[in-house]
Amino acid sequence: MRTRFSTLIPVLVPVVFLWLGSVASAQGDKEKFKARYEASPSDSNFDRHDLSGIWTQTKLDHSLGTPAPPLTPAGIAAMAGRIVDKPGVTGNAPWYSCNPMGFPRLMNDDEPMEFIMAKDRILQVFQWEHRIRYLWTDGRELPSGENLENLGPAWYGHSVAKWEGNKLVVNTVGLEERAWLDNAGHPKSFHARIEETWERVDSNTLENQLTLYDPEYYSAPYVGSKKIYKRMPPDAIIYFGWSGLFAGISEGICAPMNEVEGYNKGFRDLGAKPKQ
């Protein structure tokens, strides 16, 4: 039986203003560093299976990059009540209420992310939310059937990855339905699967593409555009003498400290109860 904890959604206005300010300056930052990315020295001996480094998208785009296929009646119902941002109107995206952006929306954000290669997994670390995704490369099967139902929904899903030639192919299932697919509020069902591919086309460039398979909500697979990530030069990730992905002046974490009591009752206290 699939279960779901209740979500804590306090509205922290200062954090929302901070996020809006970062979005407004993001494209300017990308233009500012564009020449530096392009001028970074290349290495013809790079390893195509090594994605290590801190990377950022070259274009501001919070979507899959292509128009969505027509929604099914269930998809239309799932999207009902979602209010998107427009001039003079602030929408009701989940992240405005201290919820995670979820996958794949966080990956299509303006902040940089880092790949860390390990023996049996690849870690994808995001500056925004200080979030980590595990892309398992140990040969495990993608959760399905009763196993997936028991695991239940997760904001960033459950992901397995494998190399097909020089492309890393990642499949993710078990996604949280309440997380928006993009800023337009497109939905995705719990039974959807997202396939993402990563290819290192040169020493400083990654190419990424997402495809959403969700017959419950869409009339056809949603094939996204190819997106380009550039390796960030070392001096672009130094703030006040401190370097690294988390060296920025903002953590980008919504910390609902006023909800400590509710969190403790829903999580800590349940775990502290004596076993029967």
N, C-alpha and C positions, 0 to 999 in steps of 0.2 A: 504494500500500500504506500503510495507516495504521500509524504507529509510536507508541510510548509510552516516555518515559523512566521509569526507576525512581524511586520516591518516597522522599524522605528523611523518616523518621518518628521522630526522637528525642522522648522524652517529657520535657517541661519542667514539672515539678510546680508550681513557683511561678507560672508563667504561667497554668496551669489554675486555680489558686486565685484569681488576680487576676480571671480571666474570670468565675468563679462569683460572686465578690463584686460585680462590676459588674452582673451579671444580677439579683442579689438587690435591689440598690438602684435598678434602672432604673425600675420601675413607680412607686416612691416619688418619683423625680425627675419623672416625667411628671405625677403628681398635683400636685406642688409647683408646676410651671410652667403647669398647665392654665389657671388664672385669668389668667395673664399672656398666654398665647396668645390667649385669647378676648377680652382687653381691648386687644389690639394694634389701633392705628388702621387702618381699611380705606381703600383707594383705589379709587374707582369707575372710574378711568381706567386700570386695569391692562391690560397686554397679555396676552391669553390664550395667545399663542405664546411668551411669555417665562417660562421656569421658573426663572430665576436665583434663587439664594438658598440658605440652609441650612435644611433641613427635618427634621422628626422625626415618627415615627408617634405617634398619640394613644393607641394601645392596645398593650399588650405582647402580641405574638402572633408566634410563630416558625414559623407554618405558613401555608398558603394561605388559611386562615380558614374552610374548609368540609371536611366529611368526604371522604376520597378515594374514588373509584369502586373497585369490586372489581379486584384485581390479576389479571392473566393468569398462567398457570403460569410463564412466563418472569419476570414481575415478582416472583412469590413466591420464585423461586430467587435473583433478584438481591438480595432483601432478607434472605436467610438469613444468619445470623451477626451481624447488626446488633443491638447491645444498647443500648437506650434508657435514659436516666436515670430512676430512680425512687427513692423514699425508701430510703436505705441502700445504694443501688447506683449507681456511676458508670458510665455507658455507654462505648461505644467509638467515639463520633462522631469523624470524621476530624480535626476541629479540636483535639481533645484530644491529638493527636500531632503538632502543629505544621504541619498541613496547612491550606490555605485553606478557608473555609466554602463557597466556590463560589456560583454563581447558581442559584436565587434566594434561598438561605438567608441570605446576607449582607444582602440588601435587606430581609429580614424580621427584622433584628436590632434591638437597643435603641438603638444609637448613631445620631447624626444623619448625614445625607448632604447633599451640595451638588450642585446643577445649575449647570454653566457652559456658556453658549451660545456656539457658534462658527459660522463661516460654513458649514462642510460637515460638522459633527459636533456632538454634544452630549456633554459630559463629565459623568459621574455619579461623584462622588468620595465615598468612604466614610471616616468617621473610624476605624472599626474596620479593622485591617489596612493603613490608609493606601492603600486600593485605588482604582483608577480603571477605569471601564468606558467604552469608546468606543461611542456610539450614532451610527452613520454616517447622515447625511442627504444625502449627495452623489449619491443615485440609484443606487448600486451594487446589484446583485442579491444576495440571500441565498445563501450558498454551498450547493451541492447536488451530488448525484452524486459523480463522481470527484474533483471539486474539493474537496468537503467531506471526502471520505475522505483526501485528501492533506494537507489542513490538520490533520486529526486532532482529538482531544478537547482542550478547554481548560477550566480551572476556571470561567471566566466566559463561555465560548462566543464566538460571533461574531454581532454584532448590527447590524441595519439598522433605521432608523426613518423614518417619514414622517408628515406631518400629514394627518388626515382630518377636515376641518372644524376644530373647536377641540380635537380629541383627538390626542395624539401616540401613534402605534401603533408599538410596537417588537417585532420578531421576533428571537429568538435561537436558534441551532442549534449543534451541535457541542459539547455539554456533556460534561464529565468524568463518567463513570458512577460513579466512586468517591465523588463528593461527594453527601452526603445532600440530598434535597429539603427536608427539615424535621427537627425534633428527634425525630420519631417514626421516623425512618430510612426513610421512603418512597424508593423508587428513581426514577431516570429513565434512559432509555437514551440512547446516543450519537445515535440517529436521532430523538430527540424534538425538538419545537419548542415554545418558550414564547412566547406572545403577551402583551405587557403594554401597558396603555393608561394614559396620564396625561392628566388634564384639570385645568386651573386654574379652579376654580369661583368663587373670589373672590381678592382680592389676597393673602390669607394662608392659603389652603387649596388643597391638591392632592388629587385623588382618583385612586387607582390600583387596577387589577385585573389579576390574572394568570390565564392559562388554559394548562394543559399539554396538548399533543396528543402522545400517546405510545401508539399502538395496540400496540406491542410489549410494553409492561408493564401497560397499563390497559385495561379493558373499555369505557371511554368517556372523552371529554375530561374533564379535571379542571378545573372552573371554580371559581376562588377567589372569595372575597367582596371587596366593595369596601372599600378601606382609605383612611383619611384621614391626610394629613400636614399639619402646621401649620408655618408659617414661624417660625423661632426668633427671638425678639427679640434685638437686638444685645447687650444686657447678659448674655444667657444663654450667650454664647460667648466670654466673657472670663475668663481664668484668670491671676491674678497680673499683671494689666496687659497680657497678651498676648492678642490676639483672633484669631479665625478657626477654621476647622473643626479644624485640628490643634493647637489651643491647649490641649487637655485634659491632665489630669495623667497619663494613660496613653496610650501609642502603640497598644496592642493588637496588637503585632507579636510573633510567635513567632520568635525568632532562634536557630536551631540552630547556634551557633558551634562546637560540638563536631563537627559534620559537615563542616567546611571541606574536609578532605582528600577525603572522598567526593564532595563537590560539584565540587571541582577536577578530579578524575579523570573524572567523568561529563560535565562541561561545558567548563571552561576548557581542560583539556589536549587535549580533542578538537578544539577550535577552533584551538589553537596548532599542530597538526600541519601540516607542509608539504603543500601541494597536490601531488597526483601528476600 
